[in-house]
């Protein structure tokens, strides 16, 4: 008996991840994670379906009791409509509840944390952004992270050899 073919595109097979900010986990200690919706225009959604997003050097800011994503780059598709002027890097509103915004704001203002986007993913046809409440690492901490990563890699090689 033949297995039914999946109707999902090839790039989303098994994973709903659109883009991940791996550099954030290297540069920051992630204390807490929160998921937020994001307000996008039509061409941005199409570009994200084609995996044309980038979260490097992006962060979230507070403005007028709202949270905004700054620095996220969503490259427009080459066949973008002529009546739309696509801006790849613009402020994008993050959709959070008031209690969540207040809690995050108090941590950011009082404790010296920053809000860093860790990943974008699909959830029931909508784009969700995972935000990390992060505290910056010093160079010594980064060297320690590299050392741990190298040790884990070497340990797995040794275990594979037997």
ZIHU-V252402 format. One record per backbone hydrogen bond with DSSP energy under -0.5 kcal/mol. NH is the residue of the N-H (numbers start at 0). CO is the residue of the C=O. E is the energy in kcal/mol with one decimal. If there is no record, write none. Layout:
nh->NH co->CO e->E
nh->NH co->CO e->E
This chain:
nh->11 co->8 e->-1.2
nh->12 co->9 e->-1.2
nh->14 co->11 e->-0.6
nh->17 co->119 e->-3.0
nh->18 co->119 e->-1.4
nh->20 co->117 e->-3.5
nh->21 co->19 e->-1.0
nh->23 co->20 e->-0.6
nh->24 co->20 e->-0.7
nh->25 co->21 e->-0.8
nh->26 co->22 e->-2.3
nh->27 co->23 e->-1.9
nh->28 co->134 e->-3.3
nh->29 co->27 e->-0.6
nh->30 co->28 e->-0.8
nh->30 co->132 e->-2.8
nh->31 co->132 e->-1.0
nh->33 co->130 e->-2.6
nh->35 co->128 e->-2.8
nh->36 co->94 e->-1.7
nh->37 co->126 e->-0.9
nh->38 co->92 e->-2.6
nh->39 co->37 e->-0.7
nh->44 co->40 e->-1.7
nh->45 co->41 e->-2.0
nh->46 co->42 e->-2.1
nh->47 co->43 e->-2.3
nh->48 co->44 e->-2.0
nh->49 co->45 e->-1.1
nh->50 co->47 e->-1.8
nh->51 co->46 e->-1.8
nh->53 co->72 e->-2.0
nh->57 co->54 e->-1.5
nh->58 co->69 e->-2.3
nh->59 co->114 e->-2.5
nh->60 co->67 e->-2.6
nh->62 co->65 e->-2.5
nh->65 co->62 e->-0.8
nh->66 co->93 e->-0.6
nh->67 co->60 e->-2.8
nh->68 co->91 e->-3.6
nh->69 co->58 e->-3.1
nh->69 co->67 e->-0.6
nh->72 co->53 e->-2.5
nh->73 co->71 e->-0.6
nh->73 co->87 e->-2.0
nh->74 co->51 e->-2.3
nh->74 co->72 e->-0.6
nh->79 co->76 e->-1.3
nh->83 co->80 e->-0.6
nh->85 co->83 e->-0.9
nh->87 co->85 e->-0.6
nh->89 co->71 e->-0.6
nh->89 co->87 e->-0.6
nh->91 co->68 e->-1.9
nh->93 co->66 e->-2.8
nh->94 co->36 e->-2.6
nh->95 co->93 e->-0.8
nh->100 co->96 e->-2.4
nh->101 co->97 e->-2.7
nh->102 co->98 e->-2.3
nh->103 co->99 e->-2.5
nh->104 co->100 e->-2.7
nh->105 co->101 e->-2.2
nh->106 co->102 e->-1.8
nh->107 co->103 e->-2.6
nh->108 co->104 e->-2.7
nh->109 co->105 e->-2.2
nh->110 co->106 e->-1.6
nh->111 co->107 e->-0.7
nh->112 co->106 e->-1.1
nh->113 co->133 e->-2.5
nh->114 co->59 e->-0.5
nh->115 co->113 e->-0.6
nh->115 co->131 e->-2.4
nh->117 co->129 e->-3.7
nh->118 co->129 e->-1.1
nh->119 co->18 e->-2.8
nh->120 co->127 e->-2.4
nh->121 co->15 e->-2.8
nh->122 co->125 e->-2.8
nh->125 co->122 e->-1.3
nh->127 co->120 e->-3.0
nh->128 co->35 e->-3.4
nh->129 co->118 e->-2.7
nh->130 co->33 e->-3.5
nh->130 co->128 e->-0.7
nh->131 co->115 e->-3.1
nh->132 co->31 e->-3.1
nh->133 co->113 e->-3.1
nh->133 co->131 e->-0.9
nh->134 co->28 e->-2.2
nh->136 co->26 e->-2.5
nh->141 co->137 e->-2.0
nh->142 co->138 e->-2.3
nh->143 co->139 e->-1.9
nh->144 co->140 e->-2.1
nh->145 co->141 e->-2.2
nh->146 co->142 e->-2.4
nh->147 co->143 e->-2.5
nh->148 co->144 e->-2.4
nh->149 co->145 e->-2.5
nh->150 co->146 e->-2.3
nh->151 co->147 e->-2.4
nh->152 co->148 e->-2.1
nh->153 co->149 e->-2.5
nh->154 co->150 e->-2.7
nh->155 co->151 e->-2.1
nh->156 co->152 e->-1.8
nh->157 co->153 e->-2.3
nh->158 co->154 e->-2.2
nh->159 co->155 e->-1.8
nh->160 co->156 e->-1.8
nh->161 co->157 e->-1.6
